[in-house]
Amino acid sequence: MTIKSIAFEPAHKRVTFTGNKTVLEIASENGVPIDQPCRGNGTCGKCKITVAPSTAPSIQEKQLLTHAELNANIRLACQTQALDNMCICIENSEAAGIQTLGIAEQVPESNIMPEVTANNVKEKFDADANGGIYGIALDIGTTTLAASLVNLQTGATEAVAAGLNPQTAYGDDVISRISYAAKSLENLLRLQACVIDAVNGLIAELLKKSAVDPLRIFHFIAAGNATMEHLFVGEDVSSIGVAPFAPKFYKIPRKRAAELALQINPAAYVDLMPNISGHVGGDVTAGIYFTGLYRQEAPSLLIDLGTNSEMALGGSNGILACSAAAGPAFEGARIHRGMRAEPGAIDEVRIREDGTFEIGTINERQPRGFCGSGLIDLVAALREAEIIEASGAFAKKDIDSDRFRRLYERIRKSDFGREIVIAEGEHGPITLTQRDIREVQLAKGAIASGIEMLLAKQALTPDEIDSVYLAGAFGNYLDKNSATRLGILPKVNASKIIAAGNTAGKGCIKALLSNDCWEEIDAFLKNTTHLELAASGHFQERFVANMAFE
């Protein structure tokens, strides 16, 4: 069989292959990250590449790409048959600039439970303290990995490092990775190996920044959703992908660093935050622990917004947790000009008095598309201007206000249906389509219904919520007024909504420094109940009703 080769830029990586394969298949087999929100089904249009030599566009490419993109030899990796000596330039090559919130960054103490201090630190190891005793906290995100090096004697965070989770080369979401891992043990171990390699890269960066000897790292605590934690330790994830979605482990047994080939002291303890269910993971457990939600007398709400939005409501009398399948709109998937929070992503939108758009982009680059925060800002602003009706449809009649009439005049018909032009981008106008609005409505309907059902189960009203903690980088950059106007967040006083940052990473830091973290965590998990929304009464009715904008 003829051996052929293909080159990927700007990775400067040439790989060989045999047979007839798409560029996406070859990239996935060789760990080359390419966005594939639809898992290579040719429906999202995100796996954009520039090809040389040029290839004839497929029907899907003609539907999903603009004329300007097609003329510039931009194609979709899932649709492009790989040719010998083909050169591929990956359009999302700036993914390393993804916007993250450092896990050592502190939330104002007036807004959240105080941090633990060095006074809480005990010496956990029979080791000579000369030279220091350190631990590492890791947030295993589906998209991003974030690590902190913590001095276990002083309580100080000595260094932080972050990067993309290389498993994205095998699928953007947990479902695609479960599917890939379930095909063979080789695939499972490949996913584990690539994330371990990436974590070791972060460890090397932490040690370089701090000049700490790796043998001085005696404890490693990580948190992620159930799928990410299982893949990290090489455990079977197939049961998480099918009903009743039960993980193999809720609490993964303690391991030693040598078992996972982590490049720290081989005898170091490795712990993972316990999972609450198959779809409410250790990242939520860490968030509950960090915020101190489990100690609060008044009920509070913790929300991690994403494709699988996880939330927990309660306090010292008990916690109820659930997950809502919000879809990938907040990550830019299924949005015509959606993208991750990378340089050039529109992350802020306002409507000026003259009826024009004021936009902000990450790193002040020329706009390339929308990330989640910009998308929510835009839809909220257009709804307030009545350019979008309560049903989610674009207005079909003229607007009385001169200011908003200018916006109405931006609505046009296109190959994608009715859309509104927002800005000029690198490859033509950046628009918001009617289908994009529907995707926001689906996400809003799922999240709002999940919150409503948590409240109803505990016989609470939104006014009785003491605090709403927004977890993760997306929650930090989300405009809470835009989110509450759309009904994504409960309508509470804005002062109650707290951008808590990377609560998963911070929960791991807190655990590294605590004398009795596992006893506390085990205690509140025994008082935590998982609510399966799909099996609860009237969820579908709530979901349909909550899709409407008020």
C-alpha positions as CSV (number, residue, x, y, z in Angstrom):
1,M,0.0,0.0,0.0
2,T,1.3,3.4,-1.0
3,I,2.7,5.5,1.9
4,K,1.7,9.2,1.6
5,S,2.5,12.2,3.7
6,I,0.8,15.4,4.8
7,A,2.2,18.6,6.5
8,F,0.4,20.6,9.2
9,E,1.3,24.3,9.7
10,P,2.1,26.2,11.9
11,A,2.8,23.1,13.9
12,H,5.6,22.2,11.5
13,K,4.5,18.6,11.7
14,R,4.7,16.1,8.8
15,V,2.9,12.7,9.2
16,T,2.5,9.7,7.0
17,F,-0.7,7.8,6.2
18,T,-2.1,5.1,3.9
19,G,-5.4,4.7,2.3
20,N,-8.2,7.2,1.8
21,K,-8.7,9.4,4.8
22,T,-9.9,12.9,5.5
23,V,-7.6,15.6,6.9
24,L,-9.5,15.5,10.2
25,E,-9.0,11.7,10.6
26,I,-5.3,12.1,10.0
27,A,-5.1,15.0,12.5
28,S,-7.0,13.1,15.2
29,E,-4.8,10.0,14.7
30,N,-1.6,12.1,15.2
31,G,-2.7,14.4,18.0
32,V,-3.0,17.6,15.9
33,P,-5.7,19.8,17.4
34,I,-8.4,20.9,15.0
35,D,-11.8,22.3,16.2
36,Q,-14.5,19.7,15.6
37,P,-17.6,20.6,17.7
38,C,-19.9,18.4,15.5
39,R,-17.4,15.5,15.8
40,G,-16.6,15.5,12.1
41,N,-20.2,15.3,10.9
42,G,-19.9,18.3,8.6
43,T,-22.6,20.4,10.3
44,C,-20.7,23.0,12.3
45,G,-18.2,24.5,9.9
46,K,-15.6,25.0,12.6
47,C,-12.8,22.7,11.4
48,K,-11.5,25.3,8.9
49,I,-8.2,24.7,7.2
50,T,-6.3,26.3,4.3
51,V,-5.2,23.7,1.7
52,A,-2.5,23.5,-0.9
53,P,-3.1,22.3,-3.5
54,S,-6.7,23.4,-3.7
55,T,-9.6,20.9,-3.7
56,A,-13.1,21.1,-5.1
57,P,-15.5,22.1,-2.3
58,S,-18.1,19.6,-1.1
59,I,-21.8,20.4,-0.8
60,Q,-21.4,20.9,3.0
61,E,-18.5,23.3,2.4
62,K,-20.5,25.4,-0.1
63,Q,-23.3,25.6,2.6
64,L,-21.0,26.4,5.5
65,L,-18.3,28.6,4.0
66,T,-18.5,32.0,2.4
67,H,-17.5,32.7,-1.2
68,A,-14.5,34.6,0.1
69,E,-13.4,31.7,2.2
70,L,-13.8,29.2,-0.7
71,N,-11.9,31.4,-3.0
72,A,-9.1,31.6,-0.4
73,N,-8.8,27.8,-0.5
74,I,-10.4,27.5,2.9
75,R,-12.0,24.1,3.4
76,L,-13.3,21.9,6.2
77,A,-11.0,19.2,7.5
78,C,-13.8,16.7,7.9
79,Q,-14.7,17.1,4.3
80,T,-11.3,17.3,2.7
81,Q,-9.7,14.1,1.4
82,A,-6.0,14.1,2.2
83,L,-3.6,14.0,-0.8
84,D,0.0,13.1,-0.9
85,N,2.3,16.1,-0.1
86,M,-0.7,18.2,0.8
87,C,0.1,21.2,3.1
88,I,-2.5,22.1,5.7
89,C,-2.7,25.4,7.5
90,I,-5.0,25.2,10.6
91,E,-7.3,28.2,10.9
92,N,-7.6,27.9,14.7
93,S,-3.8,27.9,15.2
94,E,-4.1,30.7,17.8
95,A,-5.8,28.3,20.3
96,A,-2.9,28.6,22.6
97,G,-4.1,32.1,23.4
98,I,-7.4,30.9,24.8
99,Q,-8.6,33.2,27.5
100,T,-8.3,31.6,31.0
101,L,-8.6,32.8,34.6
102,G,-5.5,31.9,36.5
103,I,-6.4,29.5,39.3
104,A,-4.3,31.4,41.8
105,E,-6.2,34.6,41.1
106,Q,-8.1,35.6,44.2
107,V,-11.7,36.7,44.5
108,P,-12.3,39.6,46.9
109,E,-12.7,38.2,50.4
110,S,-15.7,40.3,51.0
111,N,-17.5,38.3,48.4
112,I,-16.5,34.8,49.3
113,M,-15.5,32.6,52.1
114,P,-11.9,33.5,53.3
115,E,-9.0,31.5,52.0
116,V,-7.3,29.0,54.2
117,T,-3.9,30.2,55.5
118,A,-0.6,28.6,56.3
119,N,-1.8,28.2,59.9
120,N,-4.0,25.4,58.6
121,V,-1.1,23.5,57.0
122,K,0.2,20.3,58.6
123,E,3.3,18.4,57.5
124,K,1.8,15.5,55.6
125,F,5.0,13.8,54.8
126,D,7.9,12.3,56.7
127,A,10.4,14.3,54.8
128,D,13.1,16.8,55.5
129,A,11.5,20.2,55.2
130,N,14.8,21.8,54.1
131,G,14.3,22.8,50.6
132,G,10.6,23.2,51.0
133,I,7.5,20.9,50.8
134,Y,5.2,21.6,47.8
135,G,2.0,20.5,46.2
136,I,0.4,21.0,42.8
137,A,-3.3,21.8,42.2
138,L,-4.6,20.9,38.7
139,D,-7.9,21.8,37.0
140,I,-8.5,19.2,34.3
141,G,-10.8,21.2,32.0
142,T,-12.3,19.7,28.9
143,T,-10.7,22.5,26.9
144,T,-8.0,24.0,29.2
145,L,-5.6,22.7,31.8
146,A,-4.5,25.0,34.6
147,A,-2.0,24.2,37.3
148,S,-0.6,25.9,40.4
149,L,2.5,25.2,42.5
150,V,1.7,25.6,46.2
151,N,4.2,26.0,49.1
152,L,2.7,23.7,51.8
153,Q,4.7,25.4,54.5
154,T,3.8,29.0,53.8
155,G,0.5,28.5,51.9
156,A,1.8,30.7,49.0
157,T,1.2,29.9,45.4
158,E,4.6,30.1,43.9
159,A,3.8,29.7,40.2
160,V,0.9,29.1,37.8
161,A,0.7,27.6,34.3
162,A,-2.1,26.9,31.8
163,G,-2.6,25.4,28.3
164,L,-5.0,23.6,26.0
165,N,-6.0,20.1,26.9
166,P,-4.6,18.1,23.9
167,Q,-7.5,15.7,24.0
168,T,-9.3,18.3,22.0
169,A,-7.7,16.7,19.0
170,Y,-10.0,13.7,19.6
171,G,-13.2,15.8,20.1
172,D,-14.2,19.1,21.7
173,D,-16.7,17.5,24.1
174,V,-16.9,14.7,26.6
175,I,-19.3,12.6,24.5
176,S,-16.9,12.5,21.6
177,R,-14.0,11.5,23.9
178,I,-16.1,8.8,25.6
179,S,-17.0,7.5,22.1
180,Y,-13.4,7.5,21.0
181,A,-12.0,5.9,24.2
182,A,-14.7,3.2,24.2
183,K,-13.6,1.9,20.8
184,S,-10.4,0.3,22.2
185,L,-8.0,0.1,25.1
186,E,-5.4,1.7,22.8
187,N,-7.6,4.7,22.3
188,L,-8.2,5.1,26.0
189,L,-4.5,4.9,26.8
190,R,-3.8,7.4,24.0
191,L,-6.1,9.9,25.6
192,Q,-4.5,9.4,29.0
193,A,-1.0,9.7,27.6
194,C,-1.6,12.9,25.8
195,V,-3.1,14.6,28.9
196,I,-0.3,13.3,31.1
197,D,2.3,14.6,28.7
198,A,0.6,18.0,28.7
199,V,0.5,18.1,32.5
200,N,4.1,17.2,32.7
201,G,4.8,20.1,30.4
202,L,2.9,22.4,32.8
203,I,4.9,20.9,35.7
204,A,8.1,21.7,33.9
205,E,6.9,25.3,33.4
206,L,6.0,25.6,37.1
207,L,9.4,24.3,38.2
208,K,11.2,26.6,35.8
209,K,9.3,29.7,37.1
210,S,10.0,28.8,40.8
211,A,13.3,26.9,40.7
212,V,11.8,24.2,42.8
213,D,13.2,20.6,42.7
214,P,10.6,18.2,41.4
215,L,11.5,15.8,44.3
216,R,10.1,18.4,46.7
217,I,6.6,18.0,45.3
218,F,4.9,15.6,47.6
219,H,1.1,16.1,46.9
220,F,-0.9,16.5,43.7
221,I,-4.7,17.2,43.8
222,A,-6.7,17.4,40.6
223,A,-10.4,18.2,39.8
224,G,-12.4,17.8,36.6
225,N,-15.6,16.4,35.3
226,A,-16.1,12.7,35.7
227,T,-14.9,11.9,32.2
228,M,-11.8,14.0,32.5
229,E,-10.9,12.5,35.8
230,H,-11.4,8.9,34.5
231,L,-9.3,9.6,31.4
232,F,-6.5,11.2,33.6
233,V,-6.0,7.9,35.5
234,G,-6.8,5.6,32.4
235,E,-10.1,4.3,33.7
236,D,-12.9,3.0,31.4
237,V,-15.4,5.8,30.7
238,S,-17.9,3.9,28.6
239,S,-20.5,3.7,31.4
240,I,-20.7,7.5,31.7
241,G,-21.9,7.7,28.1
242,V,-25.0,5.5,28.5
243,A,-27.9,5.5,30.9
244,P,-27.8,5.7,33.9
245,F,-24.5,7.6,33.2
246,A,-22.8,6.1,36.3
247,P,-19.0,6.6,36.5
248,K,-16.8,3.7,37.3
249,F,-15.6,5.5,40.4
250,Y,-17.2,8.3,42.4
251,K,-14.1,8.6,44.5
252,I,-11.0,7.5,42.6
253,P,-8.6,5.7,45.0
254,R,-5.4,7.6,45.9
255,K,-2.5,6.9,43.6
256,R,1.2,7.6,43.6
257,A,2.9,9.9,41.1
258,A,5.0,7.0,39.7
259,E,1.8,5.1,38.7
260,L,0.8,8.0,36.4
261,A,4.3,8.9,35.2
262,L,3.9,12.4,36.7
263,Q,7.4,14.0,36.8
264,I,7.4,14.9,40.5
265,N,8.5,12.9,43.5
266,P,7.6,9.3,42.5
267,A,6.1,8.6,46.0
268,A,3.9,11.8,46.0
269,Y,0.2,11.3,46.7
270,V,-2.2,11.9,43.8
271,D,-5.8,12.6,44.8
272,L,-8.8,13.5,42.6
273,M,-11.8,15.4,43.9
274,P,-14.8,12.9,44.2
275,N,-17.6,13.0,41.6
276,I,-21.2,13.6,42.5
277,S,-22.6,11.8,39.5
278,G,-21.6,11.0,35.9
279,H,-22.4,14.5,34.8
280,V,-21.7,16.5,38.0
281,G,-18.0,16.0,38.6
282,G,-15.2,16.6,40.9
283,D,-14.9,20.2,39.6
284,V,-18.2,20.9,41.2
285,T,-17.2,19.2,44.4
286,A,-14.1,21.4,44.5
287,G,-16.2,24.5,43.8
288,I,-18.5,23.7,46.7
289,Y,-15.5,23.1,48.9
290,F,-13.8,26.4,47.9
291,T,-16.8,28.6,48.2
292,G,-17.8,27.1,51.6
293,L,-21.3,26.7,50.3
294,Y,-21.7,23.6,52.5
295,R,-21.2,25.7,55.6
296,Q,-23.6,28.5,54.8
297,E,-26.9,28.8,56.7
298,A,-28.7,30.6,53.8
299,P,-28.9,28.7,50.5
300,S,-26.5,29.7,47.7
301,L,-26.2,28.6,44.1
302,L,-23.0,27.5,42.3
303,I,-23.2,27.5,38.5
304,D,-20.5,26.3,36.0
305,L,-21.8,27.4,32.6
306,G,-20.9,25.3,29.6
307,T,-22.0,22.6,27.2
308,N,-22.9,20.5,30.2
309,S,-23.8,23.2,32.7
310,E,-23.4,22.0,36.3
311,M,-25.0,23.6,39.3
312,A,-25.5,23.0,43.0
313,L,-28.0,24.7,45.3
314,G,-28.0,24.5,49.1
315,G,-26.1,25.1,52.3
316,S,-25.4,23.5,55.6
317,N,-28.8,21.8,55.6
318,G,-28.0,19.9,52.4
319,I,-27.1,20.4,48.7
320,L,-28.9,19.5,45.6
321,A,-26.9,19.2,42.3
322,C,-27.8,18.7,38.7
323,S,-26.5,19.1,35.2
324,A,-28.3,20.7,32.2
325,A,-27.4,19.9,28.6
326,A,-27.1,23.5,27.5
327,G,-25.3,22.7,24.2
328,P,-22.0,24.1,22.9
329,A,-23.2,27.7,22.1
330,F,-21.1,29.3,24.9
331,E,-18.0,27.6,23.4
332,G,-18.9,29.0,20.0
333,A,-20.0,25.7,18.5
334,R,-23.1,25.7,16.3
335,I,-22.8,29.5,16.1
336,H,-22.2,30.6,12.5
337,R,-19.3,32.9,13.5
338,G,-18.8,31.4,16.9
339,M,-15.3,30.6,18.3
340,R,-13.5,30.0,21.5
341,A,-12.3,32.8,23.7
342,E,-9.1,33.4,21.6
343,P,-7.5,36.5,20.2
344,G,-9.9,38.3,17.9
345,A,-13.0,36.9,19.5
346,I,-15.7,39.5,20.2
347,D,-16.2,39.3,23.9
348,E,-18.2,42.5,24.6
349,V,-21.0,44.2,22.7
350,R,-22.9,47.4,23.4
351,I,-25.3,49.5,21.3
352,R,-24.3,53.2,21.1
353,E,-26.7,56.1,21.2
354,D,-26.4,56.5,17.4
355,G,-27.6,52.9,16.9
356,T,-24.2,51.4,15.9
357,F,-22.4,48.6,17.7
358,E,-19.5,49.0,20.1
359,I,-17.5,45.8,20.3
360,G,-14.5,44.6,22.2
361,T,-12.3,41.8,21.1
362,I,-9.7,39.7,23.0
363,N,-6.3,41.2,22.7
364,E,-7.9,44.1,20.7
365,R,-7.4,42.1,17.5
366,Q,-9.5,42.4,14.3
367,P,-12.8,40.6,15.0
368,R,-12.9,37.0,13.9
369,G,-16.1,35.8,15.5
370,F,-18.0,35.6,18.8
371,C,-17.1,33.8,22.0
372,G,-19.7,33.1,24.6
373,S,-19.7,36.4,26.6
374,G,-19.9,38.4,23.4
375,L,-22.8,36.3,22.1
376,I,-24.8,36.8,25.3
377,D,-24.1,40.5,25.3
378,L,-25.2,40.9,21.7
379,V,-28.5,38.9,22.1
380,A,-29.3,40.7,25.3
381,A,-28.7,44.1,23.6
382,L,-30.8,43.2,20.5
383,R,-33.6,41.9,22.7
384,E,-33.6,45.1,24.7
385,A,-33.8,47.1,21.5
386,E,-36.7,44.9,20.3
387,I,-34.7,43.8,17.3
388,I,-35.2,40.3,18.6
389,E,-38.7,39.5,19.8
390,A,-39.7,37.4,22.9
391,S,-40.1,34.4,20.6
392,G,-36.5,34.8,19.5
393,A,-37.4,35.8,16.0
394,F,-36.0,38.9,14.3
395,A,-38.5,41.8,14.3
396,K,-40.4,41.9,11.0
397,K,-41.6,45.4,11.0
398,D,-39.9,48.8,11.2
399,I,-38.8,50.3,14.5
400,D,-40.2,53.6,15.8
401,S,-36.9,54.7,17.4
402,D,-34.3,56.4,15.1
403,R,-31.6,54.8,17.1
404,F,-32.9,51.2,16.7
405,R,-34.1,51.8,13.1
406,R,-30.4,51.8,12.1
407,L,-30.0,48.4,13.7
408,Y,-33.1,47.1,11.9
409,E,-31.6,48.2,8.6
410,R,-28.7,45.8,9.3
411,I,-31.0,42.8,9.0
412,R,-30.6,41.0,5.7
413,K,-31.4,37.7,4.0
414,S,-28.5,35.3,3.3
415,D,-27.8,31.7,2.5
416,F,-28.2,31.1,6.3
417,G,-31.6,32.8,6.5
418,R,-32.2,36.2,8.2
419,E,-29.2,37.6,9.9
420,I,-27.9,40.9,11.3
421,V,-24.5,42.4,10.3
422,I,-22.4,43.2,13.4
423,A,-18.9,44.0,12.1
424,E,-16.4,43.5,9.4
425,G,-14.1,40.5,10.0
426,E,-11.0,38.9,8.5
427,H,-13.1,36.9,6.0
428,G,-16.1,39.2,5.4
429,P,-19.0,40.4,7.6
430,I,-19.5,38.9,11.0
431,T,-23.2,38.3,11.4
432,L,-25.7,36.8,13.9
433,T,-28.1,34.5,12.3
434,Q,-31.6,33.4,13.3
435,R,-30.2,29.9,13.9
436,D,-27.6,31.4,16.3
437,I,-30.4,32.9,18.4
438,R,-32.1,29.6,18.5
439,E,-28.9,28.0,19.9
440,V,-28.8,30.6,22.6
441,Q,-32.5,29.9,23.4
442,L,-31.7,26.2,23.8
443,A,-28.9,26.9,26.2
444,K,-31.0,29.4,28.1
445,G,-33.9,27.1,28.3
446,A,-31.9,24.2,29.7
447,I,-30.0,26.3,32.3
448,A,-33.1,28.2,33.5
449,S,-35.1,25.0,33.8
450,G,-32.3,23.3,35.8
451,I,-32.2,26.3,38.2
452,E,-36.0,26.4,38.5
453,M,-36.2,22.7,39.3
454,L,-33.5,22.9,42.0
455,L,-35.4,25.8,43.5
456,A,-38.7,24.0,43.3
457,K,-37.3,20.8,44.8
458,Q,-36.1,22.8,47.8
459,A,-39.3,25.0,48.0
460,L,-37.2,28.1,47.5
461,T,-37.7,31.3,45.4
462,P,-34.9,33.3,43.7
463,D,-35.2,36.0,46.3
464,E,-34.2,33.5,49.0
465,I,-30.8,32.8,47.3
466,D,-28.1,34.4,49.3
467,S,-25.3,34.2,46.7
468,V,-24.9,33.0,43.1
469,Y,-21.3,31.9,42.4
470,L,-20.3,31.8,38.8
471,A,-17.5,29.2,38.3
472,G,-14.8,29.2,35.6
473,A,-13.3,31.7,33.2
474,F,-16.6,32.1,31.2
475,G,-18.4,33.0,34.4
476,N,-15.7,35.6,35.2
477,Y,-16.0,37.4,31.8
478,L,-19.8,37.0,31.5
479,D,-21.7,40.3,31.9
480,K,-24.2,39.4,34.7
481,N,-26.7,42.1,33.6
482,S,-26.8,40.6,30.1
483,A,-27.2,37.1,31.5
484,T,-30.0,38.0,33.9
485,R,-31.8,40.1,31.2
486,L,-32.0,37.0,29.0
487,G,-33.0,34.8,31.9
488,I,-29.9,32.6,31.8
489,L,-29.2,33.5,35.4
490,P,-32.0,33.9,38.0
491,K,-33.3,37.4,38.5
492,V,-31.6,38.3,41.8
493,N,-30.0,41.5,43.0
494,A,-26.8,42.0,40.9
495,S,-24.7,42.3,44.1
496,K,-25.5,38.6,44.9
497,I,-23.9,37.4,41.7
498,I,-20.2,36.7,42.3
499,A,-17.6,35.8,39.6
500,A,-15.8,33.2,41.7
501,G,-13.1,32.4,39.2
502,N,-11.6,28.9,38.7
503,T,-13.3,27.3,41.7
504,A,-12.1,23.9,40.7
505,G,-8.4,24.9,40.8
506,K,-8.9,27.0,44.0
507,G,-10.7,24.1,45.7
508,C,-7.7,21.9,45.0
509,I,-5.4,24.6,46.4
510,K,-7.6,24.8,49.5
511,A,-7.4,21.0,49.9
512,L,-3.6,21.0,49.6
513,L,-3.5,23.4,52.6
514,S,-6.2,21.9,54.8
515,N,-5.7,19.4,57.6
516,D,-9.0,17.8,57.3
517,C,-10.2,18.4,53.7
518,W,-11.2,14.9,52.9
519,E,-13.3,14.5,56.1
520,E,-15.1,17.8,55.3
521,I,-15.6,16.8,51.6
522,D,-16.9,13.3,52.5
523,A,-19.3,14.9,55.0
524,F,-20.9,17.3,52.7
525,L,-21.1,14.8,49.8
526,K,-23.1,12.5,52.1
527,N,-25.5,15.4,52.4
528,T,-25.6,16.1,48.7
529,T,-28.2,14.7,46.3
530,H,-28.1,14.5,42.5
531,L,-31.3,15.5,40.7
532,E,-31.6,13.8,37.3
533,L,-33.5,16.5,35.3
534,A,-34.6,14.2,32.5
535,A,-36.3,11.8,35.0
536,S,-38.0,14.6,36.9
537,G,-41.6,15.6,36.2
538,H,-42.4,18.6,33.9
539,F,-38.8,19.3,32.8
540,Q,-39.7,19.3,29.1
541,E,-42.6,21.8,29.7
542,R,-40.3,24.0,31.7
543,F,-37.6,23.8,29.0
544,V,-39.9,24.8,26.2
545,A,-41.4,27.7,28.3
546,N,-37.9,28.9,29.3
547,M,-36.7,29.2,25.7
548,A,-38.7,32.4,25.3
549,F,-37.0,35.7,26.1
550,E,-39.0,37.8,28.6
